[in-house]
Amino acid sequence: MAPEGHDVHDHDLGLAADLPTLLHRRRMLGLIAGAGLVSLVGCGSDGGSSSAAASSTGTASGSASGSASGATSAQTTAGSGGSCAEIPEETAGPYPGDGSNGPNVLAQSGIVRSDIRASFGSASGVAAGVPLTIKLTVLDAASGCAALRGAAVYLWHCNRDGSYSMYSSDIANENYLRGVQETDATGAVTFTSIFPAAYSGRWPHVHFEVYPSLAKAAASAGRLATSQLALPKAACDAVYATDGYAASVRNLAQSSLDTDNVFRDGYTTQVATVTGSVSAGYIAALSVPV
């Protein structure tokens, strides 16, 4: 993906400056749908390409199958009333990029995007690696896991070398592999990314924060949840056997979900359901009750 086509001074205005445009687009889409042209709105979804990839593949691992049943259970209870278990709260780690520890990418115009492989603004780097589509479905735990529409998900992870943009010395001037998406009517967000590395001391994972709205995300305020998604071993083994992931083979062999300092206290609701292949790319899906 090419970087966003804005001038540098436009990006300096921040996410808050983007909100009027985003809200205007949402209202226009609503008018189109009201006119009976719902199919036009559907053309803007990332779901088509992801579904096609999923249809040609199976579950990547046995560990993912347990997560699959958990995710299905949560989604089938949507709208049934009562309550469901919230996603475990986890550390944002030392490289959040949300202003809590140094740089704040949430204040930058251009951060609301689905494809997070390229940097935006004045940066121009593109993260290389095996394609990974990340699908999160945000659910309202207090309402029996009903879909939570209009929430904002900020998602980030390391590159295939185990480095984090904005922090690691080799990519401190980049801001790729970070993005924000607003949940749709089904509570879903989709990010196009690359499969992250396994770096020393950690099981392969993806970080995310959930906010009540895009406006709250822009202000880094009112956070509903901070958690992490774990990737199943079989998918990791397949990806790490490819070029560019050599260090991950060693690091994965020296860790496990049961000993990881984040996941060792319980991870059954955080292991993503993964489908796909190295050649076609992978899809990781997780339900996120908040």
WOWO-V823329 format. One record per run of one state. SS is the DSSP state (helix for helix, strand for strand, loop for the rest). FROM is the first residue (numbers start at 1). TO is the last residue. If there is no record, write none. Layout:
BEGIN
ss->SS from->FROM to->TO
ss->SS from->FROM to->TO
END
This chain:
BEGIN
ss->loop from->1 to->7
ss->helix from->8 to->11
ss->loop from->12 to->14
ss->helix from->15 to->34
ss->loop from->35 to->37
ss->helix from->38 to->42
ss->loop from->43 to->46
ss->helix from->47 to->55
ss->loop from->56 to->58
ss->strand from->59 to->59
ss->loop from->60 to->61
ss->helix from->62 to->76
ss->loop from->77 to->97
ss->strand from->98 to->98
ss->loop from->99 to->103
ss->strand from->104 to->104
ss->helix from->105 to->107
ss->loop from->108 to->111
ss->strand from->112 to->112
ss->loop from->113 to->114
ss->strand from->115 to->115
ss->loop from->116 to->117
ss->strand from->118 to->118
ss->loop from->119 to->125
ss->strand from->126 to->126
ss->loop from->127 to->130
ss->strand from->131 to->140
ss->helix from->141 to->143
ss->loop from->144 to->145
ss->strand from->146 to->147
ss->loop from->148 to->151
ss->strand from->152 to->156
ss->loop from->157 to->168
ss->helix from->169 to->171
ss->loop from->172 to->177
ss->strand from->178 to->182
ss->loop from->183 to->187
ss->strand from->188 to->194
ss->loop from->195 to->204
ss->strand from->205 to->211
ss->loop from->212 to->213
ss->helix from->214 to->218
ss->loop from->219 to->224
ss->strand from->225 to->230
ss->loop from->231 to->232
ss->helix from->233 to->240
ss->loop from->241 to->245
ss->helix from->246 to->253
ss->loop from->254 to->270
ss->strand from->271 to->271
ss->loop from->272 to->272
ss->strand from->273 to->277
ss->loop from->278 to->280
ss->strand from->281 to->289
ss->loop from->290 to->290
END
